[in-house]
Amino acid sequence: MYMNAQMNGKACQKILNFLSQVFEMLINPGDSILLDAPTYSGTLAALRPLGCSIINVPSDQHGIIPKALQEILSARSPEDIKNHSCAFPKFLYTIPNGCNPTGNSLTTDRKKEIYQLARKYDFLIIEDDPYYFLQFEKIQESNVNSALAASGL
Ligand SMILES: Cc1ncc(COP(=O)(O)O)c(C=O)c1O
């Protein structure tokens, strides 16, 4: 989800307003949702009044751990999955780049694995990605080595 000034023609719309509207559209009381934990406190505040059940997905410095997500999903009964029951998570909310508050970013490989799980188990992925454009190019190891060599280290 890239929020910018063009969206809806509203120059100063805040990301949290958009997120709240998306959550209100998707969530019925009692629904389950998956959260990349720990997550932005504003998101938690937006979700709390909607009466959903939050399932925290463990993450590390490379973001959500796909194996942990797989374990959570496969623990659900096949009936819940098939019938889209509210015990089965409707969507996964994640901050994929420079997560607030952890600063972690999801790797491309993990993104692919998570996407495959979303297809297999049929849930949505909501990416709240305000920090995407703050990512700097990865420093090439060769550049680091030549800089070290030049400095005599
Ligand atoms: C991941 C994330 N989403 C949403 C917001 C809220 O953005 P805004 O202040 O534009 O509503 C923040 C603010 O810190 C954030 O870190």
The ligand as an SDF file (V2000), in Angstrom:
LIG
                    3D

 16 16  0  0  0  0  0  0  0  0999 V2000
    4.1010    1.6590    9.4460 C   0  0  0  0  0  0  0  0  0  0  0  0
    3.2930    2.8940    9.6550 C   0  0  0  0  0  0  0  0  0  0  0  0
    2.0620    2.9690    9.1200 N   0  0  0  0  0  0  0  0  0  0  0  0
    1.3110    4.0720    9.2860 C   0  0  0  0  0  0  0  0  0  0  0  0
    1.7690    5.1620   10.0150 C   0  0  0  0  0  0  0  0  0  0  0  0
    0.8840    6.3570   10.1810 C   0  0  0  0  0  0  0  0  0  0  0  0
    1.1690    7.3130    9.2240 O   0  0  0  0  0  0  0  0  0  0  0  0
    0.3440    8.6930    9.2100 P   0  0  0  0  0  0  0  0  0  0  0  0
    0.9330    9.5400   10.2970 O   0  0  0  0  0  0  0  0  0  0  0  0
    0.5540    9.2510    7.8360 O   0  0  0  0  0  0  0  0  0  0  0  0
   -1.0950    8.3420    9.4790 O   0  0  0  0  0  0  0  0  0  0  0  0
    3.0350    5.1240   10.5880 C   0  0  0  0  0  0  0  0  0  0  0  0
    3.5500    6.2530   11.3710 C   0  0  0  0  0  0  0  0  0  0  0  0
    4.5360    6.1890   12.0740 O   0  0  0  0  0  0  0  0  0  0  0  0
    3.8230    3.9560   10.4150 C   0  0  0  0  0  0  0  0  0  0  0  0
    5.0700    3.8350   10.9520 O   0  0  0  0  0  0  0  0  0  0  0  0
  1  2  1  0
  2  3  1  0
  2 15  2  0
  3  4  2  0
  4  5  1  0
  5  6  1  0
  5 12  2  0
  6  7  1  0
  7  8  1  0
  8  9  2  0
  8 10  1  0
  8 11  1  0
 12 13  1  0
 12 15  1  0
 13 14  2  0
 15 16  1  0
M  END
$$$$
